[in-house]
């Protein structure tokens, strides 16, 4: 995290259903999601800025996690 000069804090999200609670608890200024989720989290715009970033073709977080778990 220290290498990200524009990031004050990062927290672990354990449940998509609790996203609004996390935003409130950590007083988040911005929620950043991949654009494959576009529109799905607009209900939180009253709590913070919601930003959808373009996805990178060929990169899958799900696949990366599966690979990492092989070595864990």
C-alpha positions in Angstrom: 0.0 0.0 0.0 2.8 2.5 0.7 3.7 2.5 -3.0 0.3 3.9 -3.8 0.6 7.6 -3.1 -3.0 8.4 -3.7 -4.4 5.6 -1.4 -4.8 6.4 2.3 -6.1 3.0 3.3 -7.1 -0.4 1.9 -9.4 -2.9 3.6 -10.4 -6.5 3.0 -13.9 -7.0 1.7 -15.3 -10.4 2.8 -18.8 -9.9 1.4 -20.3 -8.1 -1.5 -23.6 -7.8 0.4 -21.8 -5.7 3.1 -20.2 -3.2 0.6 -22.4 -0.3 1.9 -21.5 -1.1 5.5 -17.8 -1.1 4.6 -18.1 2.2 2.9 -19.6 3.7 6.0 -17.3 2.0 8.5 -14.1 3.0 6.7 -15.5 6.4 5.6 -14.5 5.6 2.0 -14.3 8.4 -0.5 -14.4 6.2 -3.6 -15.5 2.7 -4.6 -13.6 1.4 -7.6 -14.9 -1.6 -9.6 -14.2 -3.1 -13.0 -16.6 -2.0 -15.7 -18.0 -5.5 -15.9 -19.9 -4.4 -12.8 -21.1 -1.1 -14.4 -24.3 0.1 -12.8 -24.4 -2.6 -10.2 -23.1 -0.4 -7.4 -24.7 2.9 -8.3 -26.8 2.7 -5.2 -23.8 3.7 -3.2 -23.3 7.0 -5.0 -25.0 8.7 -2.1 -22.2 7.4 0.2 -19.1 7.9 -2.0 -17.9 8.3 -5.5 -18.4 5.2 -7.6 -16.0 4.6 -10.4 -16.0 1.8 -12.9 -12.6 1.2 -14.6 -12.1 -0.6 -17.9 -11.1 -4.3 -17.6 -7.9 -5.6 -19.0 -8.5 -8.3 -21.6 -7.1 -11.7 -20.6 -6.7 -10.8 -16.9 -9.1 -12.6 -14.4 -8.9 -12.0 -10.7 -10.7 -15.3 -10.2 -8.1 -17.1 -12.2 -5.3 -15.3 -10.4 -6.7 -16.3 -7.0 -7.0 -19.9 -8.1 -3.4 -20.0 -9.2 -2.2 -18.4 -6.0 -4.1 -20.9 -3.9 -2.2 -23.7 -5.6 1.0 -22.5 -3.9 -0.6 -21.5 -0.6 
